[in-house]
């Protein structure tokens, strides 16, 4: 088995042990994939071994590595530090190629401001973190998991009111720009060098990564889901550590 794109099983399976990374492009979520989930997004720390893994991936793939995150692009860049892979923030609303300037699509700031205002009282009263990103408004309830249903309902209502798209991830609900997601970011990267002409592989841990999995598989590649239940991804592993270990092994064999 020499490529993820040749496997068409309808059920998630363990990923193949060998992968020719000279032919593939690597797309990675950040939180829960490259760094552990924490109560406050600003407290996350990425392990030095993971930084080295990204560096190795960039070398083996000739730079065809991108991190696609729900975080704002500036926040994501700060988390990655001196690493300089291509990046997309705010679920695809912001895109930056390797070493290039950030590119943002048309952003309806008024709609996002409206959703933020609608959710402010609830967040303040309940002690939840409300985050205004360039392309989304995120309500984090990891510190109050009992408010999951109320948070989802509030964000869904605010999104509908302001013409935004409701997304519900791991202990966070977001009102985001419609028509922009991790799949659209992946497609945008695949149109540009060094990604163009390669086979995409997307690794992520959350429902917000499903658009990326679908896009990769539509282009002949595959998604690798970390944990979770229902997924369109072709492959699954149980934990973040298992995903990183798999990536490390396949990169070492390809080096």
N, C-alpha and C positions, 0 to 999 in steps of 0.2 A: 504494500500500500504506500504509494509515493506522494499522495496529495489528498488534502481534506476534501477537495471538490468532487472526488470520485465516490464518496460515501453518501448514500441517499436513504439511509434507514429513517423511518418516521419517528422512532423513539430515540431520545438522547442516549448515546453510547460513550464509553471511555474514549478519549482522543487517541489517535494513532501514535505509536512510539517513535516513528520516524517521519520527519517533514523536511522537505527541501526548501529552506528559507531563502535560497537564492531566487526562488520563483514566487515567493509569497510576500504579502505586505501585512504588517501587524498593527492592529488597532486595539487599544486598551482603555477600559474605564479606569477611573482613579480610585475613588472611595470604595472599599470592599474588594478591590481587585489588586491595586498596587500598595494600598495602605489600609490598615484595619479601620473599621467603623468606630467612631467615638461619639460621645454625647454632644460635644461642641465641635463643629467643623473646623474651627481655627486651631484646635488642639491636636490635630492629626500629625503623625510623624511617619515618614516613609523610611524603612530600614535601609542601611547602607548597602546590604546585599541586593536589595531590589533596585537601587540606583545603578549598581554594577550590572545587573541583569539587563536593564534598559540600554545601558551603554553597549553591552555586548550585542544586543538585538540590532541596534543602529549600525554597528560595524558589519554584522553578518548579512543584513538586508540592504546594505548600501544606503542606509538612511530611510528606508520605507517603514517607519514607525510613527504612529500618531496616538496621542492620548486624547480621548473624547470624553468629556466630563460635563456634569451638570453645574460644576463650579464656574464662577466668572473667570474669564481668561486670565486676568491679572493675578487672581488668587491661585489659579492652577499653576501659572508660571512660577509664582513664589514657592509653591510646594515642591516643584520639580527642581528648583535651584539652578545649578550650573548646567544641568542637562538641557539639551535643546532639540527635543523631537518636535515634529509638527504637533499642533494642539488645536482643540476645539473646546470652547467653553459655552456655558449657558445652553446646554443641550443642542448645540449646532448653530446658535445665533452668532457666535464669534468663531472665526477660523484664522489660524496663523500657520503658514507653511514653515518648514525648518529654516530658521534664521531670517524669516521675513517679517513684514508688518502685519498687524491684525487686520482682518477684513470682516466687516459686519454688514448683514443684510439690512433691509428696511425694518426699523424697529419702531413700533407704535408705543412710544413712551407714555402717552396719555392713558392708554388702556392698562398698562402695567401700574401706573400711578394710581389709577382708580381701584384696581384690585388690591393694591397695598393698603389703601385707605380703608377699604371695606373690611379687611382682615385685621387691622391694627388693634381695634378694641378687644377682640377676642384674644389675640396673642398677648396683649398686655394684661388682661384680666386673668388669663390662665397660666401666665408665666412661660409662654412658648416663644421660641425664637422665630421672628419673621424677618426674612432676608430679601432685600431688593437686588436682584441681579440685572445685568444689562438686557437679558432676554426672558426673564421670568421673575415671579414672586414665589418664594418658597416658605412654607410653614413647617417648621421642624417640631416634632412632638416626641422625640426619643426620651426626653426627661419626664414626659407625661403620657405613657403608652395607653392609659385608659381613655385618653381623648382622641384615639385614632379615628373612630367613626365620626365624631363631631368635626374633627379637622378635615377629613375627606369631604364631608358635606359642605362645610364652609368654603373650601377652596373650589369645589365643583360649582357652587352657586356663584362665587365671584368670577370665575372664569367664564361661565355662561353669560353673566351680566355684561362683561366687557369684551366679548368676542375672542376670548383666549381659549387655550386648550388645557384641560385639567390632566395632570399626570400624577400618579400615586406610586411612590417608591418605598424604600426601606426607611420607615419612620419619618417620612417627609411627603408632603403633598404640594404640588406646584401648579400655578396658573402661568402657562408659557405661551409664547407666540405660536399661532397656528401655522401649520405647514413647514415647520422647522423642527428637526429632531436629530438624534444621533445617526439615523440612517441617511438623512440628507447631508450631514457632515462627512460621513464615510464616502458617499458618492462624489462629493466635491473634491476630496483628497484624491480619489482614484482617477480623476480627470487630469491630474497634474503629476509631473515627475517629482520624486522617484517612484511614485505609486503606480502610475499608468502602466498597463500591460502585465501587472502582477495579479496574483490571486489573493483576495482579502480574507483575513482571519480576524474575527472580533471576539474579545474576551471580556466578559462582564458578569456582574453578580445581581443585577436588579431588573425589575420590570422596565425601567427606562432604557435599558440596553437592548430590549427586544427589537426595536426599530433598526438598530445596528446589526443585530444577528440576521434579520430578514434581508437587509440590503446586501450584506456580505454573501449570503446564500443565493440571492437573485443574480449575483455577479459570478457565480461559480465557486464561491468560497464556502466558509462555514463559520458558525458561531459556537463558542464554548461558554456554557453557562456555569457559574459557580453557585452551587446550592440551589435553592428555590424549588418551585413545584412545576407548574405548567410553563413550557418554554417552546419557542420555535427553533431554538438552537439545535444543531445536529449532535453536539457533544455536551457532556456534563461531567464535572468533578465536584466533590463534596465541599471543599474548602478553598479559601484563598491560597493557603500554603500549598495545597495540592496543585493548583493551577500554576503557581510560580515554579514549583518543582518540575512540572511537565515542560514548561517553557524553557527552563534552564537545561534540561536533558536534551531537548530537540535542538536547541541552539548549539550546544556543545558538540553534538554529532554532525551539525552542519558546518561548523567552523573549520 
